Amino acid sequence: MAQVLGAMALEAVPARPTNALLSEPILPTLLRLTLPNLAAMLVTALVAICETAYVGILGITELAAIALAFPMVMLMQMLSAGAMGGGVSSAISRALGAGDAARAEALARHAVAIGAIAGLFFSVFFLAFGSSVLSVLGGSGPVLGAALTYVNIALAGAILPWLLNTLASIIRGTGNMRVPSLALLASSALQIVLGGALGLGIGPFPRLGLAGVAAGLIVASTSSTLFLLWFLHSGRARVRVTLSSLWAVPLRRDMFADILKVGAVSALGPLQVVLTVLILTRLVAGFGTAALAGYGIGARLEFLLVPIVFAIGVAGVPMVGMAMGAHDVARARQVAWTAAGVAVLVLGTMGFVVMVAPDLWSHLFTSDPAVRAAANLYLRWASPGFAFVGLGLSLYFASQGSGKILSPVLAGTIRLAMVAAGGLLLTVLDAPAWSLFALVGASMTAFGLAVAAAVYLTSWGNERQ
């Protein structure tokens, strides 16, 4: 009788909903989540290509100016989407993996507050100190003036890209990659059209130069931010964020801590990357405007590697986070190394192609022989390290999902240290440009290997099923 009653009781308990991110095969699930992100990131990459192309039409001064300003805009994107965005997705996915939907919604509201505050800080900082920062990087004269024209518009409205990436990260944390990807696709397409039309004066628009290019970024971010706010307000996502709840519900310290313990530490990673590029930009500026413009073309491809790894990495964040929330550490680690393998394969292939045929990239942006020569030189020496960038960044994102991000971030400082120390030595020795670019490739390799070692040695918990 007891057995019969026990069986009846079990039948009366509703089955727990199946979470595909916790039960489906890892590689097919990872690829399924990656594809929408990859489509959005490829269009984002197309934005960078198109911007560089029509800025090249404006002239070499503008091309050098965009190379000077580009790291600042990329820092904003990497912090909002990759670092803090990863912290947002990680916290929400861990809450959902533990079956706590109410906590996930509360975390989403706190994430919006973080995005708004960070965006306002970015705007105030660069409006106040943008000229000083660009001057330190080697900007002067017409190049500095043109770079400030772009930065003063693109970063004055920084709250909009910050909110856009924060809202996208909230939705990704639930395992939904399609809606954020569609929003970013629309934003990128609009940015290409508006930036080109306003920058070059196409059709009824006046020729605004770099000011028009920057305005395209702000208008496009605004439209997609409004769409994601509507989506979260409508209740179609696994978490709901309403405008009334943003004001009515009190904010809690522990919710901020859950996001910031990953997001704030993760922010050191993009800061290291951008500081590395800033040091290189300053060093290359000593070789002249043509060399700086050529380096900007080559380095832009390196920055485009980040969105590609981002597509793979953010697909893994909710998979790792939900597995950690469900105490399945073994699956979380399997997801991390699977994502790393995919990233190495993709970026390694890209690196091989541009190493063999760098003109495939450089000829898209300029016909100036000196500029193309500098870009090709950079690509030939730096591209062997692309695969290791994929290794390190993919494991960085996986570590965000696990909540164990400190050791990979600290390991990533090796690249910054190599470029700073090696660049100083090469400057003292009056070394040629190729040696500086070779240092870049070596530092990428060291970065990937160091992060992989850190993840391998860091315990994520008891690795039993």
C-alpha positions in Angstrom: 0.0 0.0 0.0 2.8 2.4 0.9 4.4 1.8 -2.5 1.1 2.5 -4.2 0.6 5.8 -2.3 4.2 6.8 -3.0 3.7 6.2 -6.7 0.4 8.2 -6.7 2.1 11.1 -4.9 4.9 11.2 -7.5 2.3 11.2 -10.2 0.6 14.1 -8.6 3.7 16.3 -8.6 4.0 18.1 -11.9 7.2 17.4 -13.8 9.8 20.1 -13.7 10.0 22.0 -17.0 12.9 20.8 -19.1 15.6 23.4 -19.7 17.3 22.7 -23.0 20.4 24.6 -21.9 20.9 22.0 -19.2 19.9 18.9 -21.0 20.6 19.1 -24.8 23.9 18.0 -26.4 26.5 20.8 -25.9 28.0 21.5 -29.3 24.7 21.5 -31.3 23.1 23.7 -28.6 26.1 26.1 -28.6 26.1 26.4 -32.3 22.3 27.0 -32.4 22.7 29.8 -29.9 25.8 31.2 -31.7 24.2 31.6 -35.1 21.9 34.5 -34.3 24.7 36.2 -32.5 27.1 35.6 -35.3 24.7 37.1 -37.9 24.3 40.2 -35.7 28.1 40.4 -35.1 28.9 40.0 -38.8 26.7 43.0 -39.5 28.4 44.8 -36.7 31.7 44.0 -38.4 30.2 45.3 -41.6 29.5 48.6 -39.9 33.2 48.9 -39.0 34.2 48.0 -42.6 31.7 50.5 -44.1 32.7 53.3 -41.7 36.4 52.8 -42.5 35.6 52.8 -46.3 33.6 56.0 -46.4 35.9 57.7 -43.9 38.7 56.8 -46.4 36.7 58.7 -49.0 36.8 61.8 -46.7 40.6 61.7 -46.6 43.7 60.5 -44.9 43.3 63.0 -42.0 39.9 61.6 -41.3 41.2 58.1 -41.6 43.9 58.8 -39.1 41.4 60.5 -36.8 39.0 57.5 -36.8 42.0 55.3 -35.9 42.7 57.6 -33.0 39.1 57.6 -31.8 38.2 54.0 -32.5 39.7 52.5 -29.3 37.5 54.8 -27.2 34.3 53.7 -28.9 35.4 50.1 -28.8 36.1 50.4 -25.1 32.5 51.6 -24.6 31.1 48.7 -26.6 33.4 46.1 -24.9 32.6 47.3 -21.4 28.8 47.5 -22.0 28.3 44.4 -24.0 31.2 42.1 -23.1 32.2 42.9 -19.5 29.2 44.3 -17.7 26.9 42.6 -20.2 28.5 39.3 -19.3 28.0 40.0 -15.6 24.3 40.7 -16.3 23.8 37.5 -18.3 25.7 35.4 -15.8 23.7 36.6 -12.8 20.3 36.1 -14.6 21.2 32.7 -16.0 22.5 31.4 -12.6 19.2 32.5 -11.0 17.1 30.8 -13.7 19.3 27.7 -13.5 18.4 27.5 -9.8 14.7 27.9 -10.6 14.4 31.4 -9.0 12.6 33.5 -11.6 11.7 36.3 -9.2 15.4 36.9 -8.5 16.1 36.9 -12.2 13.6 39.7 -12.7 15.0 41.7 -9.8 18.5 41.3 -11.2 17.2 42.6 -14.6 15.9 45.8 -13.0 19.3 46.4 -11.2 21.1 45.8 -14.5 19.2 48.6 -16.2 20.2 51.0 -13.4 23.9 49.9 -13.8 23.7 50.5 -17.6 22.2 54.0 -17.2 24.7 55.1 -14.5 27.7 53.8 -16.5 26.5 55.4 -19.7 26.2 58.8 -18.0 29.7 58.5 -16.5 31.2 57.7 -19.9 29.5 60.8 -21.4 30.7 63.1 -18.7 34.2 61.7 -18.6 34.9 62.0 -22.4 33.2 65.4 -22.8 35.5 66.7 -20.0 38.8 64.8 -20.8 38.4 63.6 -24.4 40.8 66.1 -25.8 43.5 65.3 -23.2 43.1 61.5 -23.8 43.4 61.8 -27.6 46.4 64.2 -27.2 48.2 61.6 -25.0 47.6 59.1 -27.8 49.6 61.3 -30.2 46.7 63.3 -31.7 47.5 66.8 -32.8 46.5 69.4 -35.3 43.8 68.5 -37.8 43.9 64.8 -36.8 43.1 65.7 -33.2 40.3 68.2 -34.3 38.7 65.6 -36.5 38.9 62.9 -33.8 37.3 65.2 -31.3 34.4 65.9 -33.7 33.6 62.2 -33.8 34.2 61.5 -30.1 32.1 64.5 -28.8 29.0 63.1 -30.6 29.6 59.3 -30.3 30.4 59.4 -26.6 28.1 62.3 -25.6 25.2 59.9 -26.1 27.0 56.9 -24.5 24.0 56.1 -22.4 22.1 54.8 -25.4 24.7 52.1 -26.5 25.1 51.2 -22.8 21.3 50.7 -22.3 21.1 48.8 -25.6 23.8 46.4 -24.7 22.5 46.0 -21.1 18.9 45.1 -22.3 20.3 42.7 -24.9 22.4 41.0 -22.1 19.3 40.6 -19.9 17.5 38.8 -22.7 20.6 36.7 -23.5 20.8 35.6 -19.9 17.4 33.9 -20.4 18.8 31.8 -23.3 17.1 33.9 -26.0 19.7 34.9 -28.5 17.3 35.7 -31.4 15.6 38.9 -30.2 18.8 40.7 -29.1 20.5 39.7 -32.4 17.6 41.0 -34.4 17.7 44.3 -32.5 21.5 44.6 -33.1 21.0 43.7 -36.8 18.5 46.5 -37.2 20.7 48.9 -35.3 23.8 48.1 -37.4 21.9 48.3 -40.7 20.5 51.7 -39.7 23.9 52.9 -38.6 25.5 51.9 -42.0 22.8 53.8 -43.9 22.6 56.9 -41.7 26.4 57.1 -41.0 27.2 56.9 -44.7 24.4 59.3 -45.8 25.2 61.9 -43.2 29.0 61.5 -43.4 29.3 61.8 -47.2 26.2 63.9 -47.9 24.3 61.3 -49.9 20.8 62.2 -51.2 19.1 65.0 -49.3 21.6 65.0 -46.4 24.3 67.6 -46.0 28.0 66.4 -45.9 28.7 66.4 -42.2 31.9 64.3 -42.3 32.8 62.5 -39.1 30.0 64.3 -37.2 27.5 62.5 -39.5 29.2 59.2 -39.0 28.9 59.6 -35.2 25.3 60.7 -35.4 24.4 57.5 -37.3 25.6 55.5 -34.2 23.5 57.5 -31.8 20.3 57.4 -33.8 20.6 53.6 -34.5 21.2 52.8 -30.8 18.2 54.8 -29.8 15.8 52.9 -32.1 16.9 49.4 -31.0 17.0 50.4 -27.3 13.3 51.4 -27.5 12.5 48.1 -29.2 14.2 46.0 -26.5 12.5 48.0 -23.7 9.1 47.3 -25.4 10.0 43.6 -25.6 10.9 43.3 -21.9 7.9 45.3 -20.9 5.5 43.2 -23.0 6.1 40.0 -21.0 7.4 38.0 -24.0 10.7 37.4 -22.3 11.4 34.9 -19.4 11.9 38.0 -17.2 9.8 41.1 -17.3 11.0 44.7 -16.8 8.4 47.4 -16.7 8.9 51.2 -16.5 6.9 51.3 -13.3 8.9 48.6 -11.7 12.2 50.5 -12.4 11.0 53.3 -10.3 8.8 51.6 -7.7 10.9 48.6 -6.6 13.7 49.5 -4.2 17.2 48.7 -5.2 19.2 46.2 -3.1 22.9 45.9 -2.5 23.1 42.2 -2.9 21.6 42.4 -6.4 24.2 44.9 -7.5 26.9 42.7 -5.9 25.7 39.6 -7.8 26.1 41.5 -11.2 29.2 43.5 -10.3 31.2 40.6 -8.8 31.5 39.4 -12.4 30.9 42.6 -14.5 33.2 44.9 -12.6 36.1 42.4 -12.5 35.4 41.6 -16.2 35.8 45.3 -17.0 39.5 44.9 -16.4 39.7 42.7 -19.5 38.5 45.3 -22.0 40.5 48.0 -20.2 43.6 45.9 -20.7 42.9 45.3 -24.4 42.2 49.0 -25.1 45.2 50.2 -23.0 47.3 47.8 -25.1 45.9 49.3 -28.3 46.4 52.8 -27.0 50.1 52.1 -26.3 50.5 50.7 -29.7 48.7 53.6 -31.3 51.1 56.0 -29.5 54.1 54.0 -30.6 53.0 53.7 -34.3 52.1 57.5 -34.4 55.9 58.1 -34.2 56.2 56.5 -37.7 54.0 59.2 -39.3 50.4 59.7 -40.5 50.5 57.1 -43.2 51.8 54.4 -40.8 49.1 55.4 -38.2 46.3 55.2 -40.8 47.7 51.8 -42.0 47.9 50.5 -38.5 44.3 51.6 -37.9 43.2 49.5 -40.9 45.0 46.5 -39.6 44.1 46.9 -36.0 40.4 47.3 -36.9 40.4 43.7 -38.2 41.8 42.6 -34.8 39.0 44.5 -33.1 36.5 42.7 -35.4 37.7 39.4 -33.9 36.1 40.4 -30.7 32.5 40.5 -32.0 33.1 37.1 -33.6 34.3 35.6 -30.4 31.6 37.5 -28.6 29.0 35.6 -30.7 30.4 32.3 -29.5 31.2 33.4 -26.0 27.8 35.0 -25.1 26.1 31.8 -26.4 28.1 29.9 -23.8 27.5 32.3 -20.9 23.8 31.2 -20.2 24.8 27.6 -20.8 27.6 27.8 -18.3 25.5 30.0 -15.9 22.5 27.7 -15.8 24.7 24.7 -15.4 26.4 26.4 -12.4 23.0 27.4 -11.0 21.9 23.7 -11.3 25.2 22.6 -9.6 26.3 20.7 -12.8 29.9 22.0 -12.8 31.1 19.2 -15.1 28.7 20.3 -17.9 29.7 24.0 -17.3 33.3 23.1 -18.0 32.5 21.1 -21.0 30.6 24.0 -22.5 33.6 26.3 -21.8 36.2 24.1 -23.6 33.8 23.4 -26.5 33.3 27.1 -27.1 37.0 27.6 -26.9 37.6 25.0 -29.6 35.0 26.6 -31.9 36.6 30.1 -31.4 40.1 28.8 -32.1 39.0 27.1 -35.3 37.2 30.2 -36.7 39.7 32.9 -35.7 42.7 30.7 -36.7 41.2 30.3 -40.2 40.8 34.1 -40.5 44.4 34.6 -39.3 45.8 32.2 -41.9 43.9 33.9 -44.7 45.0 37.4 -43.9 48.6 36.3 -43.3 48.8 34.8 -46.7 46.8 37.5 -48.5 46.6 40.7 -46.4 45.5 42.8 -49.5 42.1 41.1 -49.2 41.5 43.3 -46.2 43.6 46.4 -46.7 42.5 47.2 -50.3 38.9 47.6 -49.0 39.9 50.9 -47.4 42.6 52.7 -49.2 44.6 52.9 -52.5 47.4 54.9 -50.9 50.6 52.7 -51.3 52.2 53.8 -48.0 49.0 53.2 -46.0 48.4 49.8 -47.6 52.0 48.8 -47.0 51.8 49.6 -43.3 48.4 47.7 -43.0 49.8 44.6 -44.8 52.9 44.6 -42.6 50.8 44.6 -39.5 48.5 41.8 -40.7 51.4 39.5 -41.7 53.1 39.7 -38.3 50.0 39.9 -36.0 47.6 37.4 -37.7 49.3 34.2 -36.4 48.1 35.2 -32.9 44.4 35.5 -33.9 43.7 31.8 -32.9 45.0 32.5 -29.4 42.8 35.6 -29.1 39.9 33.3 -29.8 41.1 30.8 -27.1 41.6 33.5 -24.4 38.4 35.5 -25.1 36.1 32.5 -25.3 37.3 31.2 -22.0 37.0 34.7 -20.6 33.2 34.6 -21.5 32.8 31.1 -20.1 34.4 32.2 -16.8 31.8 35.0 -16.6 29.1 32.4 -16.7 30.7 30.5 -13.9 31.2 33.5 -11.8 34.9 32.7 -11.5 36.4 35.5 -13.6 39.3 36.9 -11.5 42.1 34.5 -12.5 41.4 34.7 -16.3 41.4 38.5 -16.1 44.6 38.6 -14.2 46.2 36.1 -16.6 45.2 38.5 -19.5 47.5 41.2 -18.1 50.4 39.3 -19.8 49.6 40.8 -23.1 49.5 44.4 -21.8 52.8 43.8 -20.0 54.5 42.4 -23.1 53.4 45.3 -25.3 54.3 48.0 -22.7 57.7 46.6 -21.8 58.6 45.3 -25.3 57.4 48.5 -27.0 59.5 50.6 -24.7 62.6 48.5 -25.5 62.0 48.6 -29.2 61.5 52.4 -29.0 64.8 52.8 -27.2 66.5 50.6 -29.8 64.9 52.6 -32.6 63.6 49.3 -34.1 61.6 49.2 -37.3 57.8 48.9 -37.5 57.8 45.2 -38.3 59.4 44.3 -34.9 56.6 46.2 -33.1 53.9 44.3 -35.1 55.7 41.0 -34.4 55.5 41.8 -30.7 51.7 42.2 -31.1 51.4 38.6 -32.5 53.6 37.2 -29.7 51.6 39.0 -27.0 48.3 37.5 -28.5 49.7 34.1 -28.3 50.9 34.5 -24.7 47.4 36.0 -23.8 45.5 32.9 -25.0 47.8 30.4 -23.4 47.8 32.2 -20.0 44.0 32.5 -19.9 43.6 28.8 -20.8 46.0 27.8 -18.0 44.1 30.0 -15.5 40.8 28.5 -16.4 42.2 24.9 -16.3 43.7 25.5 -12.8 40.8 27.4 -11.3 38.2 25.3 -9.4 34.6 26.0 -10.3 33.3 23.6 -7.6 32.6 19.9 -7.3 32.7 18.5 -10.8 30.2 15.7 -10.4 27.0 15.2 -12.4 
